[in-house]
Amino acid sequence: MSLKSKLAVGVVILGAGASSRMGRPKLLLPWGETSVIGHLLAQWRALEARQIALVCRRSDRFLAAELRRIGFPSRHRIVNPKPERGMFSSIVCAAKWKGWDADLTAWVIALGDQPHLRMATLRALLSFYSQHPQAVCQPVFEGHRRHPVVLPRDAFFELRRTGARNLKEFLQQTAFPQVECPIKDSGLSLDLDFPEDYENMSLGNWDP
């Protein structure tokens, strides 16, 4: 499934973390023939996302250099001025950003440390969301909700005024319906946190 045919989706890639446990910037790690961020952008472009934006730290010159190398425009970068407040602060920054195309109808909140997710998994999630376009949609693996999360337009903009402390709390408080998309992909439960995670995932030493 492509997004172009049925959905007008924006994608938020969360990339403002400090990568302290990894010891070096996750988004800049080599992945296949490019970097982690290069791979993530290629995935969502292949899925024909209408617009992709990256939330990042201010004055991250190494990331900026990589984004220039792979041709990602600076106008689609969202600066989180206080990334130390955590992932949810980046999500709220994205919701408040004024650069989104006016015709978008839904947003995918994608982690910057899941380059290992299969295209089939992302397609399945988007296809499932297309059947529930007014609901918040999350993939479920082994009984637990995972990322990416898909939010319809009004739910995404509700983030602009939320008093929630994190995404889980926001989803508990929102009145928007929520649906779960069962997907058999163990990659949904994995994050790229430590050097050994990167070694295992980049070499394919895990069971998808």
N, C-alpha and C positions, 0 to 999 in steps of 0.2 A: 504493500500500500504506500502511495505517496501522499504527502500532506497537501500538495497542490490541488489534487482532484476534489477533496472533500473538506479540508480544514484550512483555516488561516491561523497557523500556530507560530507563536514566538517562542524562542528557546533561551532560557537563562542558564548560563554555565557559571557555576560558583567557583571562583578561582582566587579568592582573597585570603585564603588560609596561609599560615606561616610555614607549613610543612616541617614543623619542628621535630616530629618523630621520624620523618624520612631523612632529615639532615641535609636535604637539598630540595630546590623547588620541584614539586611533583609535576607541574604542567610542562616543565622543560625536559623531563626525562625522555630519552629516546623511546619511541614506540613504533615498531615496524620500520617503515622508511621515513618516518617523520618524528615528531614529538608527541607527547600525550595530548597537548592542546591542539596540535595539528590534526591528530587522529579524531578527536572529539568533533572538531569543526567539520571535518570531512564526512563523518557519520551523519550529522544533522543536515549537511548540504545534500548528501545522497538521498536523504528522506524528504528533501524539498521543503524544509522549514522556510516559512515566509521571511522570518527575521531571526538572527542569532545575536545575542549580546553576552559579553563576558564581564562579570563583576570581578574587579581586581583591586589591589592595593595602590595607593598613590606612589608615584615615582619609582615604580618597579622597572628599572631600566633594562634588566635582562629579559623580562617577559615582553616588554615593549619591543625589544630587538627581535625576538622570535616572532611576534605578531607581524612585524614589518616583513620579516623573511617569508612568512607564509601568506602574506597579502590580506591580513585581517584589518579592516579600516579602523582608525582611531575613533571615529564617530560612533562606533558600536561597542565602545568600552565604557563601563560604568564604574566609577571610582567609589569605593566604600571608604569614607574618611576615618572610620573607627572600626577596622576589621577585628580588633581585639575583643569586640563585643560578641563575636561568634557568627556562625553560619546564618542565623536568622536575620542578623543585621544586614547581611548582603542581600537576602531575599527581599527585605523591606526596601532597601535602596533600589533594587530592580523595579519593584512595584511603583515607586515614586518617580522613576526616571521619565523624563519628558520626550525621550527619543523614539518611543515605540510607534510603529506604523498604526494609523488610525483604524485600519480594517481588521486587525487581529481579533480573533474570537476566543483564543485559549493560549495558555502558556505552559511550557514544560520547565520544571525546575530540575536541572540536571547537575549532579555532583561532578566536580572536576577530577575526582579520583576514581572514576569507573570506566576507564577506556576499554576494559575487558568485556563489557556488556556486548552481547551478540546483536547484530542487526536484526535478526529474527525476533529477539526479545523486544526491541524498541518498536518494531513494526506491529507486533502483537498488542503492545500497550496502546499504540495510537489507533489501531483498528478497534480495540475495545472501547476506547474513549469516544470514537466517532459514533458508537451506538448509544452513548450516554453523554451527549454534549453539554448538558446542564449540570453535570455532577463533577465533583472532585474525584479523580481516578488515581489509584495507586496499585502498583503490582504487588502481589502477595506470593511469598515463597516460604514454605514450611510454617504456615500459620502466622507469619509476621509481615506487616506492611513495610515496603521497601521504597527506594528511589529508582527512577525519577517519579515525580508527582506531576500530574496534569491538572491545571486549574482553569475552569471557565473564566471568561472575561471579568464578570462582576466579582467573583471570588478572589481573583488576582488583585483587583483594585481595592478590595476590602482590606488588603494588607497595608494599605497606605495609612489607615487610621486605627489599626489594631493595637490593643494594649497587651497582647499575648507576649510571653517571654521566649517562646520558641515555636517552631512549626507544628509540633505535636499539640501544643496547647491551643494554637490558632485553629487547628482542625477539630479539636474538641469543642471549641466555642462557636464556630461558624454554623449558621443555619443551613448552609448549602448541603444538598444530599451528597453522600459519598458512596462510591462503589469500589469493589476490590476486584482486581484482574489476576486470577491465578496463572502463574507462569512457572514452568519447571526449568529454572536456570539458576544454578547455585551461585553464579556470579553476582546475583542480586544481593546476596548476603555478604559479599566481600568488598573491602575497601583497600585502597592503596595507601597504607599508613606507614609501614616500616620497610626498610631495605629488603628484607626477606620476602615481603609481599610482592614487591616489584620484581624481584628475581623470579619468583614462582609464576607470577602472572605473565610477565613478558616472555617467558619461555614456554608458557602453556602448561605448566606443571600443576594443574588443578582440574577438577572434574566439572565440566559445564553442564 
